[in-house]
Amino acid sequence: MKIEVWSDFVCPFCYIGKRRLEIALNKFEYKDEVELVFKSFELDPSSKKKFNENIHEIIAKKYGISVEQAKASNNQIVEQAKEIDLNYNFDDLIPTNTFDAHRLSHYAKTEGKANELSERLLKAYFVDSLNISDYQVLANLAGEVGLNSEEALKVLESDKYGDEVRKDEESASKLRISGVPYFVFNNKYSASGAQPPELFLELLEKVKKEELSEVVTEFVLEDKENGNSNAGKCSDGKCEL
């Protein structure tokens, strides 16, 4: 089973959604057969790398609300995160542009470390209050998950993997994805937002049931073509050879 996940490293619900999906996967019998593929999505491609305002002030300005209202809204997100053991620190967040972090994630994918780096980048931003557009910070984070930090720095100082980021975003546009997190299961089913673990588990089981059904169908058809008299000997949820 393949699950594609579009997300951004400065999206608080992306971290919550990722963790809730993982909670569901831990209860899923076929967890080891699931392939997670992380896709790039920038909430604000034009975002600056450095801001003079804190996140509360930025949110207040963006939505035309008071700073107090912005803080109250952010505190609600903090409480949601706590429910799944994520300790967000909004007061010390360093708002920034995520394009380079996404480029680095594509480098991590080539080294089989996409999941690990995604987790580390989200934690770096929401929990550790690190600047995830700073090249040295990013290189250090890459080193923490087992990547070569010097190689990561070379990637960041070049324009490598920029096209891969844009391709992911083009795919999102074709799918009409306007917000993240966004999950696509086997190119057939989708879930938008940080859904509860129970919903993710229900969807996982539905998709797996269909996969198993397809395997049975393929087996029966192949047997018939080969003239096997045992073709179609499937009942009570199992097939006998």
PAZAPA-4460 file (N, C-alpha, C; in steps of 0.05 Angstrom, whole numbers, plus 32768, in hexadecimal, padded with zeros to 4 digits):
% residues 241
    n_x    n_y    n_z   ca_x   ca_y   ca_z    c_x    c_y    c_z   seq   type   mol
   8011   7FE8   8000   8000   8000   8000   8012   8019   8000     1      M     A
   800A   802C   7FF0   8019   8045   7FEE   8008   805C   7FF8     2      K     A
   8014   806B   800A   8007   8083   8014   8018   809B   800E     3      I     A
   800E   80AE   7FFE   801C   80C6   7FF7   8012   80DC   800A     4      E     A
   8024   80EB   8015   801D   8100   8029   8029   811B   8020     5      V     A
   8017   812D   8019   801F   8148   8013   801F   8158   802D     6      W     A
   8035   8166   8033   8036   8175   804C   804B   818B   804A     7      S     A
   804A   819D   805E   805E   81B2   8060   8069   81B1   807D     8      D     A
   8082   81B8   8080   8090   81B5   809A   8088   81CB   80AD     9      F     A
   807A   81E0   80A4   8071   81F5   80B6   8052   81F3   80BA    10      V     A
   8047   81DD   80B3   802A   81D9   80B6   8025   81C8   80CF    11      C     A
   8019   81D5   80E4   8016   81C6   80FD   8005   81AD   80FB    12      P     A
   7FF1   81AE   80E9   7FDF   8197   80E6   7FED   8180   80D6    13      F     A
   8002   8187   80C8   8011   8172   80B9   801F   8160   80CD    14      C     A
   802B   816B   80E2   8038   815B   80F6   8024   814A   8105    15      Y     A
   800D   8157   810C   7FF8   8149   811B   7FED   8132   8109    16      I     A
   7FE8   8138   80EF   7FDE   8124   80DD   7FF1   810D   80D9    17      G     A
   800A   8113   80D7   801F   80FF   80D4   801E   80EC   80EC    18      K     A
   801D   80F7   8104   801E   80E7   811C   8004   80D6   811F    19      R     A
   7FEE   80E2   8118   7FD5   80D3   8119   7FD4   80BC   8106    20      R     A
   7FE0   80C0   80EE   7FE2   80AA   80DA   7FF4   8094   80E6    21      L     A
   800A   809C   80F2   801C   8088   80FE   800F   8078   8114    22      E     A
   7FFE   8085   8124   7FEF   8078   8139   7FDD   8062   812D    23      I     A
   7FD0   806A   8117   7FBF   8056   8108   7FCF   803F   80FD    24      A     A
   7FE6   8046   80F1   7FF7   8031   80E6   8001   801D   80FA    25      L     A
   8006   8027   8113   800F   8015   8128   7FFA   8001   8130    26      N     A
   7FE0   8006   8129   7FCB   7FF4   812F   7FC3   7FE3   8116    27      K     A
   7FD0   7FE8   8100   7FCA   7FDC   80E7   7FDA   7FC3   80E2    28      F     A
   7FCC   7FAD   80DD   7FD9   7F93   80DB   7FEF   7F92   80C5    29      E     A
   7FEA   7FA1   80B0   7FFC   7FA0   8099   800F   7FB8   8097    30      Y     A
   8015   7FC3   80AE   8026   7FDB   80B0   803F   7FD9   809F    31      K     A
   804D   7FC2   80A0   8066   7FBF   8093   8064   7FBF   8074    32      D     A
   804C   7FBE   806A   8047   7FBE   804D   8040   7FD9   8043    33      E     A
   8040   7FED   8055   8038   8008   804D   8051   8019   8046    34      V     A
   8050   8025   802F   8065   8038   8026   805B   8054   8029    35      E     A
   8069   8064   803A   8062   8080   803D   8074   8091   802A    36      L     A
   8067   80A2   801A   8076   80B3   8008   806F   80D0   800E    37      V     A
   8082   80DF   8017   807D   80FB   801F   8081   810E   8007    38      F     A
   806D   811F   8003   806D   8131   7FEC   806F   814E   7FF6    39      K     A
   807C   815F   7FE6   8080   817B   7FEE   8068   818C   7FE8    40      S     A
   8062   819E   7FFA   804C   81B1   7FF7   8053   81CA   8008    41      F     A
   8057   81E0   7FFB   805D   81F9   8009   8043   8209   800E    42      E     A
   803D   820E   8027   8025   821D   802D   8028   823A   8022    43      L     A
   8040   8244   8022   8045   825F   8018   8060   8260   800A    44      D     A
   8061   8259   7FF0   807A   8259   7FE1   8088   8274   7FE1    45      P     A
   8079   828A   7FE5   8086   82A4   7FE5   808E   82AD   8001    46      S     A
   808C   829C   8014   8093   82A2   8030   80B1   82AB   8032    47      S     A
   80B5   82BF   8043   80D0   82C9   8048   80DF   82B4   8059    48      K     A
   80FA   82B6   8059   810A   82A5   806A   810C   82B0   8086    49      K     A
   8108   82CA   8088   810B   82D7   80A3   80F4   82EB   80A7    50      K     A
   80E8   82E9   80BF   80D2   82FB   80C6   80DA   830B   80DF    51      F     A
   80CF   8323   80E0   80D3   8334   80F8   80BD   832E   810D    52      N     A
   80A7   8322   8104   8091   831C   8116   8092   82FF   8120    53      E     A
   8085   82F9   8137   8083   82DE   813F   806B   82D1   8132    54      N     A
   8068   82B7   8136   8053   82A8   8128   8037   82B3   812F    55      I     A
   8033   82BB   8148   8019   82C6   8150   8012   82DF   8141    56      H     A
   8026   82F0   813E   8022   830A   8130   801D   8305   8112    57      E     A
   802C   82F1   8107   8029   82EB   80EA   800C   82E0   80E5    58      I     A
   8003   82CE   80F6   7FE8   82C3   80F3   7FD3   82D9   80F6    59      I     A
   7FD7   82EA   810A   7FC4   8300   810E   7FC1   8312   80F5    60      A     A
   7FD8   8319   80EA   7FD9   832A   80D2   7FCC   831C   80BA    61      K     A
   7FD2   8302   80B7   7FC9   82F3   80A0   7FAA   82F1   80A0    62      K     A
   7F9E   82EC   80B7   7F82   82E7   80B9   7F71   82FF   80C3    63      Y     A
   7F7F   8315   80C8   7F71   832D   80D1   7F64   832A   80EC    64      G     A
   7F73   831D   80FE   7F69   831A   811A   7F7D   8326   812D    65      I     A
   7F76   8327   8147   7F88   8331   815B   7F9E   831D   8161    66      S     A
   7FB4   8326   816C   7FCA   8314   8174   7FC0   8301   818A    67      V     A
   7FAE   830B   819B   7FA3   82FA   81B1   7F92   82E4   81A5    68      E     A
   7F83   82EA   8190   7F73   82D5   8183   7F85   82C1   8175    69      Q     A
   7F9A   82CB   8169   7FAD   82B9   815C   7FBA   82A6   8170    70      A     A
   7FC1   82B1   8187   7FCD   82A0   819C   7FBA   828B   81A6    71      K     A
   7FA1   8293   81A9   7F8C   8280   81B2   7F89   826A   819E    72      A     A
   7F89   8271   8184   7F86   825C   816F   7F9E   824A   816F    73      S     A
   7FB5   8255   8172   7FCE   8244   8172   7FCF   8233   818B    74      N     A
   7FC5   823D   81A1   7FC4   822D   81B9   7FB2   8214   81B6    75      N     A
   7F9D   8217   81A7   7F8B   8201   81A2   7F9A   81EB   8192    76      Q     A
   7FAA   81F4   817F   7FBA   81E0   8170   7FCF   81D3   8182    77      I     A
   7FDB   81E2   8194   7FEE   81D7   81A7   7FE1   81C1   81B8    78      V     A
   7FC8   81C6   81C1   7FBA   81B2   81D1   7FB4   8199   81C1    79      E     A
   7FAD   819C   81A7   7FA8   8185   8196   7FC2   8174   8193    80      Q     A
   7FD8   8182   8190   7FF2   8174   818D   7FF9   8165   81A7    81      A     A
   7FF3   8171   81BE   7FF9   8164   81D7   7FEB   8149   81DA    82      K     A
   7FD4   8146   81CE   7FC4   812E   81D0   7FD3   8116   81C4    83      E     A
   7FE5   811C   81B2   7FF5   8106   81A5   8013   810A   81AB    84      I     A
   8018   8116   81C2   8034   8119   81CD   8046   8129   81BB    85      D     A
   803B   813E   81AE   804C   8151   81A0   804B   816B   81AF    86      L     A
   8062   8175   81B7   8064   818D   81C8   806C   81A5   81B8    87      N     A
   8058   81B1   81AA   805D   81C8   819A   8065   81E0   81AB    88      Y     A
   8077   81F0   819F   8080   8209   81AD   807C   8220   819A    89      N     A
   8063   822A   8199   805D   823F   8186   806A   825A   818D    90      F     A
   806F   825F   81A6   807A   8278   81AF   8096   827D   81A3    91      D     A
   80A5   8268   81A0   80C1   826B   8196   80C5   8261   817A    92      D     A
   80AF   825C   816C   80B0   8253   8150   80C0   8267   813F    93      L     A
   80CE   825D   812B   80DD   826F   8119   80D0   826C   80FD    94      I     A
   80BD   827D   80F6   80AF   827C   80DC   80C4   8280   80C5    95      P     A
   80C1   8270   80B0   80D4   8272   809A   80C9   8265   8081    96      T     A
   80D9   8266   806C   80D3   8259   8053   80DC   823C   8054    97      N     A
   80CD   822A   8047   80D3   820D   8049   80DE   8200   8030    98      T     A
   80E3   8210   801B   80EB   8204   8002   8105   81F4   8004    99      F     A
   8119   81FE   8012   8132   81EF   8015   812E   81D6   8026   100      D     A
   811D   81D8   803A   8118   81C0   804B   810B   81AA   8039   101      A     A
   80F9   81B2   8027   80ED   819F   8015   8102   8194   8001   102      H     A
   8114   81A4   7FF8   8129   819A   7FE6   8139   8185   7FF5   103      R     A
   8140   818B   800E   814F   8178   801E   8140   815E   8022   104      L     A
   8126   815F   8024   8116   8147   8028   8117   8135   8010   105      S     A
   811A   8141   7FF8   811C   8131   7FE0   8137   8124   7FDE   106      H     A
   814C   8131   7FE8   8166   8125   7FEA   8164   810D   7FFE   107      Y     A
   8157   8111   8014   8154   80FC   8028   8145   80E4   801C   108      A     A
   8133   80E9   800A   8124   80D3   7FFD   8137   80C1   7FED   109      K     A
   814A   80CD   7FE0   815D   80BE   7FD0   816F   80AC   7FE2   110      T     A
   8170   80B3   7FFB   8181   80A4   800E   8170   8093   8021   111      E     A
   8156   8091   801B   8145   8080   802B   813F   808B   8047   112      G     A
   8141   80A6   804A   813D   80B2   8064   8127   80C8   8064   113      K     A
   8115   80C6   8051   8100   80DB   804F   80EE   80DC   8068   114      A     A
   80E6   80C6   8072   80D4   80C6   8089   80E2   80D1   80A2   115      N     A
   80FB   80C8   80A6   810B   80D2   80BD   8110   80F0   80BC   116      E     A
   8116   80FA   80A4   811C   8117   80A2   8102   8127   80A5   117      L     A
   80ED   811D   8099   80D3   812B   809C   80CC   812E   80BA   118      S     A
   80CE   8119   80C9   80C9   811A   80E5   80DB   812E   80F3   119      E     A
   80F4   812D   80ED   8108   813F   80FA   8103   815C   80F3   120      R     A
   80FC   8162   80DB   80F6   817E   80D3   80DE   8189   80E1   121      L     A
   80C9   8179   80E3   80B1   8181   80F1   80B6   8187   810F   122      L     A
   80C5   8175   811B   80CC   8178   8137   80DE   8191   813A   123      K     A
   80F1   8194   8128   8103   81AB   8129   80F4   81C6   8129   124      A     A
   80DF   81C7   8118   80D0   81E0   8116   80BD   81E4   812D   125      Y     A
   80AD   81D0   8133   8097   81D4   8147   809F   81CF   8164   126      F     A
   80B4   81C0   8168   80BB   81B9   8184   80D6   81C6   818C   127      V     A
   80E9   81C5   817A   8105   81CE   8181   810A   81EB   817A   128      D     A
   80F8   81F8   816D   80FB   8214   8166   8114   821A   8155   129      S     A
   8119   8209   8141   8130   820D   8130   8128   821A   8116   130      L     A
   813B   8227   8109   8137   8234   80F0   813B   8220   80D9   131      N     A
   8125   8216   80CE   8128   8200   80BA   812C   820B   809E   132      I     A
   8135   8223   809B   813E   822D   8081   815C   8232   8081   133      S     A
   8168   8231   8099   8185   8235   809C   8193   821C   8092   134      D     A
   81A6   8220   8080   81B3   8209   8074   81C2   81F8   8088   135      Y     A
   81D0   8204   809B   81DF   81F5   80AE   81CD   81E5   80C1   136      Q     A
   81B7   81F2   80C9   81A3   81E4   80DA   8199   81CC   80CB   137      V     A
   8191   81CF   80B2   8187   81BA   80A2   819B   81A3   809E   138      L     A
   81B4   81AB   8099   81C9   8196   8096   81CD   8187   80AF   139      A     A
   81CB   8194   80C6   81CE   8187   80E0   81B7   8173   80E5   140      N     A
   819F   817C   80DD   8188   816A   80E1   818A   8152   80CF   141      L     A
   8195   8156   80B7   8199   813F   80A5   81AD   812B   80B1   142      A     A
   81C2   8136   80BE   81D5   8125   80CB   81C9   8115   80E2   143      G     A
   81B6   8121   80F0   81A9   8114   8107   8199   80FB   80FF   144      E     A
   818F   80FB   80E6   817F   80E4   80DD   818F   80D0   80CC   145      V     A
   81A9   80D4   80CC   81BB   80C1   80BF   81C4   80C8   80A3   146      G     A
   81BE   80E0   809A   81C7   80E9   8081   81E3   80F6   8084   147      L     A
   81F1   80F9   806E   820B   8106   806F   8206   8125   806F   148      N     A
   820D   8131   8086   8207   814E   8089   8216   815F   8075   149      S     A
   822F   8157   806E   823E   8167   805B   8232   8165   803F   150      E     A
   8228   814D   8038   821B   814A   801E   8201   815A   801E   151      E     A
   81F3   8159   8034   81DA   8168   8036   81DE   8186   8032   152      A     A
   81F4   8190   803E   81FA   81AC   803B   8201   81B3   801E   153      L     A
   820E   81A1   8010   8214   81A6   7FF4   81FB   81A7   7FE4   154      K     A
   81E8   8195   7FEA   81CE   8195   7FDD   81C0   81B0   7FE1   155      V     A
   81C0   81B9   7FF9   81B2   81D2   8000   81BF   81EA   7FF2   156      L     A
   81D9   81EA   7FEF   81E7   8200   7FE3   81E5   8200   7FC4   157      E     A
   81DA   81EA   7FBA   81D5   81E9   7F9D   81B7   81ED   7F98   158      S     A
   81AE   81E8   7F7F   8192   81EA   7F79   8185   81CE   7F76   159      D     A
   8193   81BA   7F80   8189   819E   7F7D   816E   819A   7F8A   160      K     A
   815E   8189   7F7E   8144   8180   7F88   812E   8196   7F88   161      Y     A
   8135   81AD   7F7D   8120   81C2   7F7B   810A   81B9   7F68   162      G     A
   8112   81AC   7F52   80FE   81A3   7F3E   80EC   818E   7F4B   163      D     A
   80F7   817D   7F5C   80E7   8168   7F69   80D1   8174   7F7B   164      E     A
   80D9   818A   7F89   80C5   8198   7F9A   80AE   81A3   7F88   165      V     A
   80B5   81AF   7F72   80A1   81BB   7F60   808F   81A6   7F54   166      R     A
   809B   818E   7F4E   808B   8179   7F42   8076   816F   7F56   167      K     A
   807E   816D   7F6F   806B   8165   7F84   8054   8179   7F86   168      D     A
   805B   8193   7F85   8047   81A8   7F87   8035   81A9   7F6E   169      E     A
   8040   81A2   7F57   8030   81A0   7F3F   801C   8189   7F41   170      E     A
   8025   8173   7F4D   8013   815C   7F51   7FFD   8163   7F64   171      S     A
   8004   8172   7F78   7FEF   817B   7F8C   7FDB   818D   7F7E   172      A     A
   7FE4   819E   7F6C   7FD2   81B0   7F5D   7FBF   81A0   7F4B   173      S     A
   7FC9   818B   7F3E   7FB9   817A   7F2D   7FA3   816C   7F3D   174      K     A
   7FAB   8165   7F56   7F98   8157   7F67   7F85   816B   7F76   175      L     A
   7F89   8184   7F71   7F7A   819A   7F7D   7F7D   819A   7F9B   176      R     A
   7F96   8195   7FA4   7F9C   8196   7FC0   7FA1   81B3   7FC8   177      I     A
   7F91   81BE   7FD9   7F94   81DA   7FE1   7F9D   81DD   7FFE   178      S     A
   7F9E   81C7   800C   7FA6   81C8   8028   7FB3   81AE   8030   179      G     A
   7FC4   81AF   8045   7FD1   8197   804E   7FCE   8194   806D   180      V     A
   7FD1   817C   8077   7FDA   8164   8069   7FC5   8158   8057   181      P     A
   7FCF   8149   8043   7FBD   813C   8030   7FC8   8121   802A   182      Y     A
   7FB8   810C   802E   7FC1   80F1   802C   7FB3   80E3   8015   183      F     A
   7FC2   80D5   8004   7FB7   80C6   7FEE   7FBF   80A8   7FF1   184      V     A
   7FAB   8097   7FF2   7FAF   807A   7FF6   7FAC   806B   7FDC   185      F     A
   7FC2   805F   7FD3   7FC1   804F   7FBA   7FB6   805D   7FA2   186      N     A
   7FBA   8078   7FA1   7FB1   8088   7F8A   7F92   8086   7F87   187      N     A
   7F84   807F   7F9C   7F67   807B   7F9A   7F57   808A   7FAF   188      K     A
   7F60   8089   7FC8   7F51   8096   7FDE   7F62   80AC   7FE9   189      Y     A
   7F55   80C1   7FF2   7F63   80D7   7FFE   7F57   80DF   8019   190      S     A
   7F67   80EB   8029   7F5F   80F6   8043   7F6C   8111   8046   191      A     A
   7F5C   8125   804C   7F66   8140   804F   7F65   8149   806C   192      S     A
   7F7C   8154   8076   7F7D   815D   8091   7F87   8148   80A5   193      G     A
   7F8B   8151   80BD   7F96   8140   80D2   7F7F   812F   80DE   194      A     A
   7F77   811B   80D0   7F60   810B   80D8   7F67   80FA   80F1   195      Q     A
   7F53   80F1   8100   7F57   80E0   8117   7F64   80C5   810F   196      P     A
   7F73   80B9   8121   7F7F   809F   811B   7F6B   808A   8112   197      P     A
   7F53   808B   811F   7F3E   8078   8119   7F36   8079   80FB   198      E     A
   7F34   8091   80F0   7F2D   8094   80D4   7F43   808A   80C2   199      L     A
   7F5C   8090   80C9   7F72   8086   80BA   7F73   8068   80BA   200      F     A
   7F6E   805C   80D1   7F6E   803E   80D3   7F58   8032   80C2   201      L     A
   7F41   803F   80C3   7F2A   8035   80B3   7F31   8036   8095   202      E     A
   7F3E   804B   808D   7F46   804E   8071   7F5B   8039   8069   203      L     A
   7F6F   8036   807B   7F84   8022   8076   7F78   8006   8072   204      L     A
   7F65   7FFF   8083   7F59   7FE4   8082   7F48   7FE1   8068   205      E     A
   7F3A   7FF7   8060   7F2A   7FF6   8048   7F3C   7FF2   8030   206      K     A
   7F52   8001   802E   7F64   7FFF   8017   7F71   7FE3   8017   207      V     A
   7F79   7FD9   802E   7F85   7FBE   802F   7F72   7FA9   8027   208      K     A
   7F59   7FAB   802F   7F44   7F98   8027   7F41   7F97   8009   209      K     A
   7F42   7FAE   7FFD   7F40   7FAF   7FDF   7F58   7FA3   7FD2   210      E     A
   7F70   7FA8   7FDE   7F88   7F9C   7FD3   7F87   7F7D   7FD4   211      E     A
   7F7E   7F72   7FEA   7F7C   7F55   7FED   7F67   7F4A   7FDA   212      L     A
   7F52   7F58   7FD6   7F3D   7F50   7FC3   7F48   7F4F   7FA7   213      S     A
   7F59   7F63   7FA0   7F65   7F64   7F85   7F78   7F4C   7F81   214      E     A
   7F86   7F45   7F96   7F99   7F2F   7F94   7F8A   7F15   7F8E   215      V     A
   7F74   7F11   7F9C   7F63   7EF9   7F98   7F59   7EF9   7F7B   216      V     A
   7F4F   7F0F   7F71   7F44   7F11   7F56   7F59   7F0A   7F42   217      T     A
   7F71   7F16   7F45   7F87   7F10   7F32   7F8E   7EF3   7F32   218      E     A
   7F8E   7EE7   7F4A   7F95   7ECA   7F4C   7F81   7EB9   7F3D   219      F     A
   7F67   7EBF   7F41   7F52   7EAF   7F34   7F54   7EB1   7F16   220      V     A
   7F58   7ECA   7F0C   7F59   7ECE   7EEF   7F71   7EBF   7EE3   221      L     A
   7F88   7EC0   7EF1   7FA0   7EB3   7EE7   7F9C   7E95   7EE6   222      E     A
   7F8F   7E8A   7EFB   7F8A   7E6E   7EFD   7F78   7E64   7EE6   223      D     A
   7F63   7E74   7EE0   7F51   7E6C   7ECB   7F60   7E6C   7EB0   224      K     A
   7F71   7E7F   7EAC   7F80   7E80   7E92   7F92   7E68   7E8F   225      E     A
   7F9C   7E5E   7EA6   7FAE   7E47   7EA5   7F9F   7E2C   7EA5   226      N     A
   7F84   7E2E   7EA5   7F74   7E16   7EA5   7F75   7E06   7EBE   227      G     A
   7F7B   7E13   7ED4   7F7D   7E05   7EEE   7F61   7E00   7EF9   228      N     A
   7F5B   7DE7   7EFF   7F40   7DE0   7F08   7F3A   7DEB   7F24   229      S     A
   7F4E   7DF4   7F33   7F4A   7DFF   7F4D   7F43   7E1C   7F4C   230      N     A
   7F41   7E28   7F35   7F3C   7E45   7F32   7F21   7E4B   7F40   231      A     A
   7F21   7E61   7F4F   7F09   7E6A   7F5C   7F02   7E5D   7F76   232      G     A
   7F15   7E4D   7F80   7F10   7E3E   7F99   7F16   7E51   7FB0   233      K     A
   7F06   7E66   7FB2   7F0A   7E7A   7FC7   7EF0   7E7C   7FD7   234      C     A
   7EF1   7E79   7FF1   7EDA   7E7C   8002   7EE2   7E82   801E   235      S     A
   7ECF   7E8D   802D   7ED4   7E93   8049   7EED   7EA4   804D   236      D     A
   7EF2   7EB6   803A   7F08   7EC9   803D   7F24   7EBE   8038   237      G     A
   7F26   7EA7   802C   7F40   7E9B   8026   7F3F   7E8C   800C   238      K     A
   7F56   7E88   7FFF   7F58   7E78   7FE7   7F6A   7E61   7FEC   239      C     A
   7F62   7E4A   7FE1   7F72   7E32   7FE5   7F80   7E2A   7FCA   240      E     A
   7F99   7E24   7FCC   7FA8   7E1C   7FB4   7FA5   7DFF   7FAF   241      L     A
***
